[in-house]
Amino acid sequence: MMTMKMREDIIKCDFLIVGGGIAGMQAAITGSALGMDVVVAEKADTRRSGSGATGNDHFICYIPEYHGDDFEEILREISETLVGPWQDKDLLSLMMKRSQEVIELWESYGINMRPTGKWNFEGHSMPGRRRYHLKYDGHDQKPLLTKQALKNGCRILNKTTVNELLTDDTGRVVGAIGVNIANDEPELVVFQAKAVLVCTGHSVRIYPGMNPAYPFNASNCPADTGSGIAMGFRAGARLVNLDIPYVHAGPSMFQRCGKATWIGVLTDYYGKPVGPFVTKPTRELGDVTADIWQTVFREKCRTVQDQYL
Ligand SMILES: Cc1cc2nc3c(=O)[nH]c(=O)nc-3n(C[C@H](O)[C@H](O)[C@H](O)COP(=O)(O)OP(=O)(O)OC[C@H]3O[C@@H](n4cnc5c(N)ncnc54)[C@H](O)[C@@H]3O)c2cc1C
């Protein structure tokens, strides 16, 4: 029989962050740089967890010295490709306007944002149009974000799943409760915080896989269950800007286990390119077809099924 003990002390802090993915670690670094006492509760290990676990390779950004002053054009360009037209425009503008600042911060953490020595924009773009995906070396991004957070004095509790937010009589979130499984006997942990930020990633796990044999065949971290969104909702939050589920196919990597790399040319069952944009493999562009036609995999599967089944 499995037993669980209760941790004797309550973990108190200014700022509790639930989920130590890229968003959570950046919030931890920023909060601690502002002088807050920060705790991160992460159900895996912040050095290799979440959708950015194995590294990312492009960073959507706006560099005025490279892209010029026409900010509206860049917003239109990114809305027409990977980011999609349904995004919150104000949020997107804010993200783009602050992107260079974040790149400079990441460089200061030791993440190589210019592996070729200069700003290099590749992929997820229409051929012949302006590019906004900075190609960087993100192999070590999670260990380096973790290192920076620890350097700033953050406390990180790995192997700690947060299950519920705690509210006071007025409905204000004042902490959380979770389970730490770092040791043989699981431990119930109570957090008390002045502010709580939930950064538990996409809701990948709750959507069905592309086929029953590959439930983890998703383009983001299959361990992200959407638990943070549910917790927030139970604590009284209004849910906005929720993630949109889609099947993101990698042409030669249908069995992706949530991970893949470059998109290449998206081809159909017969090996013919499905989109009009890129018809020959090129590392410079990558094929935007999957970015802007996100049901392509499902539709192509259906065509093959109709023909053969
Ligand atoms: C293979 C791959 C390549 C990608 N390439 C790029 C790229 O080049 N450029 C780009 O911009 N984006 C890329 N992405 C997307 C990018 O990685 C994600 O958008 C980003 O990692 C999301 O960060 P996040 O912090 O919101 O969520 P995540 O990184 O998913 O972090 C969520 C964290 O919360 C933890 N967690 C979940 N539930 C709980 C709980 N209840 N209690 C405690 N902890 C919990 C998880 O373990 C995880 O560590 C890529 C994704 C994949 C999978």
The ligand as a Tripos MOL2 file, in Angstrom:
@<TRIPOS>MOLECULE
LIG
   53    58     1     0     0
SMALL
NO_CHARGES

@<TRIPOS>ATOM
      1 C1          9.8810   19.6730  -30.6390 C.3       1 LIG1
      2 C2          9.4250   21.0730  -30.3830 C.ar      1 LIG1
      3 C3         10.0780   22.1040  -31.0180 C.ar      1 LIG1
      4 C4          9.6440   23.4040  -30.7920 C.ar      1 LIG1
      5 N1         10.3400   24.4050  -31.3860 N.ar      1 LIG1
      6 C5         10.0130   25.6810  -31.1200 C.ar      1 LIG1
      7 C6         10.8120   26.7200  -31.6310 C.ar      1 LIG1
      8 O1         11.8310   26.4960  -32.2830 O.2       1 LIG1
      9 N2         10.4310   27.9930  -31.3570 N.ar      1 LIG1
     10 C7          9.3100   28.2890  -30.5870 C.ar      1 LIG1
     11 O2          9.0310   29.4770  -30.3730 O.2       1 LIG1
     12 N3          8.5650   27.3060  -30.0530 N.ar      1 LIG1
     13 C8          8.8920   26.0260  -30.2920 C.ar      1 LIG1
     14 N4          8.1650   25.0230  -29.7350 N.ar      1 LIG1
     15 C9          7.0800   25.3850  -28.8030 C.3       1 LIG1
     16 C10         7.6650   25.7940  -27.4450 C.3       1 LIG1
     17 O3          8.5840   24.8220  -27.0150 O.3       1 LIG1
     18 C11         6.5170   25.9660  -26.4360 C.3       1 LIG1
     19 O4          5.6170   26.9390  -26.9100 O.3       1 LIG1
     20 C12         7.0420   26.3900  -25.0710 C.3       1 LIG1
     21 O5          7.9680   25.4480  -24.5710 O.3       1 LIG1
     22 C13         5.8760   26.5400  -24.1010 C.3       1 LIG1
     23 O6          6.4020   26.9550  -22.8620 O.3       1 LIG1
     24 P1          5.5300   26.9070  -21.5590 P.3       1 LIG1
     25 O7          6.4190   27.2640  -20.4120 O.co2     1 LIG1
     26 O8          4.2780   27.6660  -21.7550 O.co2     1 LIG1
     27 O9          5.0800   25.3860  -21.4280 O.3       1 LIG1
     28 P2          6.0160   24.0580  -21.2180 P.3       1 LIG1
     29 O10         7.3800   24.3520  -21.7010 O.co2     1 LIG1
     30 O11         5.2710   22.9490  -21.7730 O.co2     1 LIG1
     31 O12         6.0880   24.0110  -19.6470 O.3       1 LIG1
     32 C14         5.0480   23.5780  -18.8190 C.3       1 LIG1
     33 C15         5.7150   23.0220  -17.5610 C.3       1 LIG1
     34 O13         4.7190   22.8150  -16.5520 O.3       1 LIG1
     35 C16         4.9690   21.5820  -15.9020 C.3       1 LIG1
     36 N5          3.6910   21.1790  -15.3340 N.ar      1 LIG1
     37 C17         2.5490   20.8500  -16.0020 C.ar      1 LIG1
     38 N6          1.5530   20.6130  -15.1350 N.ar      1 LIG1
     39 C18         2.0770   20.8000  -13.8850 C.ar      1 LIG1
     40 C19         1.5170   20.7230  -12.5610 C.ar      1 LIG1
     41 N7          0.2470   20.4120  -12.3540 N.pl3     1 LIG1
     42 N8          2.3500   20.9590  -11.5230 N.ar      1 LIG1
     43 C20         3.6680   21.2780  -11.7230 C.ar      1 LIG1
     44 N9          4.2290   21.3760  -12.9470 N.ar      1 LIG1
     45 C21         3.4380   21.1540  -14.0080 C.ar      1 LIG1
     46 C22         5.4910   20.6860  -17.0350 C.3       1 LIG1
     47 O14         6.2180   19.5840  -16.5550 O.3       1 LIG1
     48 C23         6.3800   21.6790  -17.8120 C.3       1 LIG1
     49 O15         7.6870   21.7340  -17.3140 O.3       1 LIG1
     50 C24         8.5430   23.6930  -29.9440 C.ar      1 LIG1
     51 C25         7.8890   22.6330  -29.3080 C.ar      1 LIG1
     52 C26         8.3240   21.3360  -29.5260 C.ar      1 LIG1
     53 C27         7.6350   20.2120  -28.8300 C.3       1 LIG1
@<TRIPOS>BOND
     1     1     2 1
     2     2     3 ar
     3     2    52 ar
     4     3     4 ar
     5     4     5 ar
     6     4    50 ar
     7     5     6 ar
     8     6     7 ar
     9     6    13 1
    10     7     8 2
    11     7     9 ar
    12     9    10 ar
    13    10    11 2
    14    10    12 ar
    15    12    13 ar
    16    13    14 ar
    17    14    15 1
    18    14    50 ar
    19    15    16 1
    20    16    17 1
    21    16    18 1
    22    18    19 1
    23    18    20 1
    24    20    21 1
    25    20    22 1
    26    22    23 1
    27    23    24 1
    28    24    25 2
    29    24    26 1
    30    24    27 1
    31    27    28 1
    32    28    29 2
    33    28    30 1
    34    28    31 1
    35    31    32 1
    36    32    33 1
    37    33    34 1
    38    33    48 1
    39    34    35 1
    40    35    36 1
    41    35    46 1
    42    36    37 ar
    43    36    45 ar
    44    37    38 ar
    45    38    39 ar
    46    39    40 ar
    47    39    45 ar
    48    40    41 1
    49    40    42 ar
    50    42    43 ar
    51    43    44 ar
    52    44    45 ar
    53    46    47 1
    54    46    48 1
    55    48    49 1
    56    50    51 ar
    57    51    52 ar
    58    52    53 1
@<TRIPOS>SUBSTRUCTURE
     1 LIG1         1 GROUP 0 **** ****
